[in-house]
Amino acid sequence: MIKNQVLKGTFLVGLGATSYGMLATFVKMAYAEGYTTAEVTIAQFILGIIGILIINAFQKSNNTDEVVKPTPKNIFQLMIAGTSLGLTSVFYYMAVKYIPVSIAIVLLMQTVWIGLLLEMILERKIPSTQKIIAALIVLMGTLLATNILKNEIQLDWRGIILGLLAASSFTTTMFTANRVGLGISNAKRSLFMLLGGLTIVIGFAIATQTTPFNFAIFLKWGIIVSLFGTIIPPMLMNAGFPLTGIGLGSIVSAIELPVSVMMAYFLLNEEVVFIQWIGILLILVAIIIMNVKFKKQQPY
């Protein structure tokens, strides 16, 4: 029974991560049709909020148990936490305008060592040797995955900076999401975080949108990016992680990286050379090392 639950959780987390992995390719395809970053992010968050509202209404009508009602303080904290969610979308989607999707997802995976650094600063403790080794492997894998050493790929510095900013804001999202409003249902927490993120993308749209807003985005790419980036992954991963545990769930969620690269390879015809695959493999190994608990041998 326990094995079946873990298998179910693994499937849910893997499906959610796969959904995330497809996202950047869809965004790049929307760009090819002339849509802007502001239009994509606005459509994603508005349609995402509508979707989460429907899920909340459905859960409320089917839930006979007493639910924890969020306090004004909880709502405010979740919305503040959600601003980093909006920043992640803006930075990541802008990054793929300047660099290949396969490079952008590698930069986003720098959350491994950025999270380690943030944890060290906030908790004021030196990370374990295991985590330091994992972080070093990530950096080594990044050098190979971006192919900087051979200089065969000309990377726009704007894309690199935006990709690292996306990784930083995504790290903030993960930290705050695991510390704010934990007694509230996942759907409600997602709703308030999305509302916080929406304030960021609206501000970004006001500052950057120089042409009339193309509302046609809502009818196609808006639905796709909201489903694959805002509605499906959080629901599946929130349902799956309690069954797998953080360690196994984090390892399974790393499937987002190869999925994103393969989507870009097949749908966008992005070139991915052998050395880049080696780098991607190293990053996946680092994530496994980061989350596996090694048992110490007991002395006889």
Secondary structure as UniProt FT lines:
FT   HELIX           2..32
FT   TURN            33..34
FT   HELIX           37..62
FT   HELIX           72..98
FT   HELIX           101..108
FT   TURN            109..110
FT   HELIX           111..123
FT   HELIX           129..145
FT   TURN            146..151
FT   HELIX           157..177
FT   TURN            178..179
FT   TURN            182..183
FT   HELIX           186..208
FT   HELIX           215..219
FT   HELIX           221..226
FT   HELIX           227..231
FT   HELIX           232..244
FT   HELIX           246..253
FT   TURN            254..255
FT   HELIX           256..267
FT   HELIX           274..291
//
